[in-house]
Amino acid sequence: MGDWLTTLGRDLGALAVFTYLASLLAAVAANLGYDLGRVHVGPITLRLLGQAIFFEGSLVGMALAYRHRGARRVLRAAGFAAAALALFAINVDAYYVEPRLLTVRRHSVPGARGAAADTIRILHISDIQTPAIGAHEERALGAGLSYAPDLIVLTGDYVQDALGVATEEDASRDLRALIRRLRFAAPLGVFATDGDVGPPCRVVFAGTDVTCLVAESARVTLPRGGTLGITGLSRGRGRERSPERLARILAAAPGADHHIVISHSPDFVDAMPIKVDLVLAGHTHGGQVVIPFFGPPKTAIRLPRRYAGGLNDYRGTPLHVSRGVGMERGFEIPVRFLCPPEVCILDLTLRAGATNP
C-alpha cells in the first residue's frame, strides 16, 4: 500500500511539473514578437495550470479508475472515479455555470441614531470588468433598475484592460450605449468612482448622466428634505492608511445631514476618522473562489476575510462590499466557485438628529 501511494504521488508530481513547464512555454510561445516584459507569464501559467487540473486532471482520474477497475482494485477505482467526477463538476460550475449565475442580493441598513427620517434605496454595482458588453451585463443593469432605486452607485472596474486598448475602447463604447438604451438613471443620480483596471471613470462614462467622483464630493437633496453628501475616493485614497489624510478629504465635502463614502477598495475604512451613514466598495469579487467552512483564500484587501463581501459593521460604520458582476479575465483565471456574481439593493434608513461632514 505504501509503495503504491509513493509511486502514485511521484507520478502525479512529475505530471504537475511537466504541466506547469508546458504552460510556461505556451505563454511565452504565444507572445513571441511582443514585448515579453509586458506579458503576465505568472498569471497565464496559473490560468493554464488551473484548466489542466480541472479538465485534464479529471481525464487522468477516469483513466486511473479504469485501469484499477481492470486490475480488480474496486475501492481504488471508485476513489479515482469520485475524484475525477468532483474535478469535472467543479470545472463545469466554476468556468461555465456560476459566472453567469447572476444574483440580486438585498440588504437593510437600519442606521444608528434617532428616529427614522427617510429611507432611500441604493443600487450598488461593482466590477463589471468585461472585455465585451453582452447579455450578462445587460441582465445585471436591468435587474438593478427593476427595483426602482433612488440612488445608483458604481464602484469601479467597468471594462477589462488586459486584452489591449482596442478591446477596452470597444467595451467602454458599448457600455455607454447600454446605459443610454436602458435609461440607466435614478431620481438622486448615478455616481461612480475609479477602479483599478480599464480607463478612468470619466472616460468610460463620457457623454452619459453618470457623475464621476474621484477625490471629490457631491450633495443631493433627499425626497423628504435634508441632504446627503457623497464622497468618492481616488484609487490611492481607497487604500489610505492615514486618518489625517482621510479627515482632510472628508472635511472638504460640502456640509450635509447625512454622508456616504464610495471607493473601489474598502481598505480605507481601517483608517476612517469618523463614522458615516454607509461605505460602499468593491474590488474583492468576494474572492471569486470560496472554500466551504473557510471562506475565500484570496481577497486582495488587507481587511479580515469576512469583509470581502456583503454588508457588515466595521467599528460602527456600515460597510457594503459588492462581490461584483464580472470576474478576473485577461491573463487571470476566469472562474467563480460558490461566489456567484451579484447586484445589490440596499435600503438605507437615515436617522434624524445627525449631521455628518
N, C-alpha and C positions, 0 to 999 in steps of 0.2 A: 504493500500500500504506500509506504513512504517513498520507495524508489519510483513508483508510478507518478506520484504527485510531484516529485522533484523533476522528473523528465518533462512532465506537462508544464510546470512553471518555467523551466528553462526554454522550452519551445515557444511558449506564449511570449516570454520576454524577448526572445530573438525576433519573433514576428512583430512585436511592438516597435523594437528598434528599427527594423527594416522599414516598417510602415512610416515611421517618423522621418527617416532619412529620405525615403521616396517622396514624401510630401514636401520636404525642404527643397529637394532638387526640382520638383514640379513647380514650386512657387518661383524659383529663380528662372527656370527654363521658360515659363510662361511670360516672363517680363524682360527677356533679352531684348536689347535695343532701347530700353527705357533707362531712366536714372535709377539704378538699383538702390541708391541711398534713400529713395522715397518709397521703396517697396516695403510693405509691412510684412516681412518674412515670418516673424514670430506668430502674429495673428493668423496669417494664411495657413501656416502649418498646423496650428491648433484647429482651424476650421476643417482642414482635410483629415486631420487625425480624428476629430470628433465624428466625421462622416464614416471613417473607416471602422471605428469602434462599434457604432450603432447599426451600420449596414453590413459591411464585410464581416464584422465580428459575429453578427447573427448567422451568416452563412457558414462561418467556421464552426460555430457551435452546433449547427444542424449536421454538418459533416462529421463532427466528432460523435454526435449522438448516433448517427447511422453506423459508424464504424464499431462503436461499443455495443450497439444492439446486435450487430452481426457476430460479435465475439461473445454474445450472451451475457454481457455485463449490463443487466437491465437497470439497476439503480444508477449507474454512471450515465447510461444513455438517457434516462429520464432527467437527471440533473442537467446534462448539457442541453437537452431539448427545452427544458424550462428556462434556462439562462438565455438561450437563443431567442425564444419567443418573447421574453421580457425585453431584450435589447431591441427586437423588431418593433414591439408595441411602443416603446419609448421613442424610437426613431419616427414612427408614423405620427404619434401625438405631438412631439416637440417640433418637428420640421414642417408638418403639413396640416395638422388639425388645430392645435392651440393658438398659433399665431393669428388665425382668422376667427377665433372664438371670442368675439367682442362681448364684453360685459359692461352693463351700466350699474355702477355702484352708487348708492345714496347714503348720505350721512346727515345727521342733525348736529349742529354746533350750537349749544344752548346759550353761550355767553356766561359771564361770571358775576355781573353786578346789576343790582336794581331790578325794577320791573321791566318786562319786555316792552320796548319802544317800537320795534319794527323787525320784520323778518324778511330777508332777501334771499332769493335763490341764485346760487352761483354755479355756472357750468365751468368745470376745470378740465382742460385738455392739455396734455403734455406729450412730448416725444413722439410726434407723428413719424418722424425720422424715416422717410421713404425716398427711394430714388425715382419713383413713379407714382403719381396720384391715380388711384383706381377705385374699384367698388368698395374696398375695405375702408379707405379714408372717407369716402362719401357716406358710408353707413355710420361711421363714427360721428362725424359732424352732424348728420341728420338726426341720429339718436339723441344727441345732446340737445338740439333745438326742440325736439318733440316735448321736452319737459318745461318749455316756456321759461327759460332763465331770465332773471332781472339783470344779471351781470355775467359776462363771459371773460374768463382769464385763460391765457395761453402761456405756458412756462417753458418755452424753448425747444430746440432741436426739431425743426419743422421738416427739413429735407436732408437727405444723406449727401455728404460732400466727398465721400471716399472714392467715388467712381468717375470723377472728372468734372470740370467746370460746366461742360455742355449738359451733363445729366442734372446737376443741381439747378441750373438755369431753367431747364425744361420743367423740372418738378416744381420750382417756385412759381413759374407762369401758370401751370395747371392748378396749383393750389389757390392762387388768386382767382382764377376763373371759377373754381368750385365755390369759393366763398361768395362770389357775386351771384352765381346761379342759385345757391341755396338761400340767399339773403341772410347770410350769417351775421346776425345782429341781435342786440338786446337793448331794452329801454335805458339802462345805465351805461351802456357802451361795451366795447370789446377791447381789452387791454392785454398786451403781450410784452415779453422781455426777451433778451438774447439767450441763446443756448450755447453749447459747446461746438456743435457741428453745423455745417451749412452756412449760408450767407447771414449777415446781420438781420435782425428783426425788420428794420426799416427797408431793407432790400427785398426781403421775402414778401412783405405786405404792402409794397409801394402801390399807391393808387386805390387802396381799399379803405374801409372805415375803421380798420384796426389801429388803435393808438399804441405805439411802442413806448414803453417806459424803461429807459436804460439809465440808471443812476439819476432818476428824476421821479417826480410825483405828480399826481392829478387829484382833483377833488370833484366829487359828484354830489348832487342833491338827491336825497332819499325820497321815496314815494310819500311818506308821511311827514316830511320835513326833516331837518337835520342834515348833516353832511357826512360823507365817507371819504377819507383820504386813502389813496392807493399809491404805494411806493414800489417802484420796480428797481431791483438791484442789477448792476452790471455783472458780467461773468466773474470777474475777480472778487467783487464785494460779496457775491453769493457764497464765497468760501472764506469770508473775513474772520479773522481771529481776534481783532481788536475792538472791544466795546466802545472805545473812544471814537474810532472812525465811524462805526455804525451810528453812534449817537449824533455825530455831526450831520450824517446823511438824513436821519430821521428828523432832526431839528429843522432842516431846510425845507421840509414838506409844508405845504400850506395848512394852517390850522383847520381841524375838522373834529366833529363829535366822535367819530369812530375812525379806525385805521386798520388797513390790512397791508401786508407786505408780500410781494411776489418775487420769485427768484427761480433760476434754473436749478441750482444746487441748494439743498436745505442746510448745508453745513453751518451757515452763519448764525443759526438760532442758538448755537452754543455760546455765542458772544453777544446775544441780544441784550442791550442795556435796559430796555423797558418791555413791558407786556403790551401786545396789540391784540386786536379782536381775532385775527386769523393770519396765519402764514401759509402760502401756497407755493409748492415747489414740485420738481420732477426729478429728472436726471438718472434715477436709480433703475428704472424699468422694473422696480420691485425685485431686482436681482435677476430677472428673466428665468432663472432656474431655482426652484425651491425644493429642498430635501425635506421629506416628512419628518416631523418632530425636531427639526433643526432650524430650518429657515433657509434663506438664500446664502450660499457660501461666499458670494461676492456682491457687494452693494455699491461700490465706487464712492462711498462717503465715509467720513470719519465718525459719524454718529453711530450709536449702537444699532445692531441689525434690526431691531424691532421697529425702527423709524424708517425703514426702507420703503414702506408702502402703507397707505391707509391714513386714517385720522387718529392722531394721538395727542396727548397733552405733554408738552415739553416744558417743564418747570413753570406751569401756569399759563402757557401760551398754546392755543390750539394750532397744531401743525398738521397740514394735509400734504402728503407726498403721493403724487399720481404714479401708478405703475406704467403709464404710457399707452399710446395707441399702437406704436410700431415696436421696433426692436433693433438690436445691433445688426448692421448689414455691412456691405462692402467686404472688408477683409476679416470681419469678426464672424463668430459662429451664429447663424441666424436661427435661433431656437427660442422657444418658450416651453417651460415644463412646470406644471402646477402653478402657473403665474400668467393667466390669460390677460390680453390687452384690455384696457378699460377707458371709459369716460366716466366722469364723476359729477354728481349733483350734490351740492352742499346747501342745506337750508340753514342760514346763519341768523340766529336771533341776536339782535343788537339791543343792549340793555341801556336803560336810561340812567342818567347820573354819572356819566363818564365822559371825560374829554381827553382824547389822545392827541399827541403831537401831529 
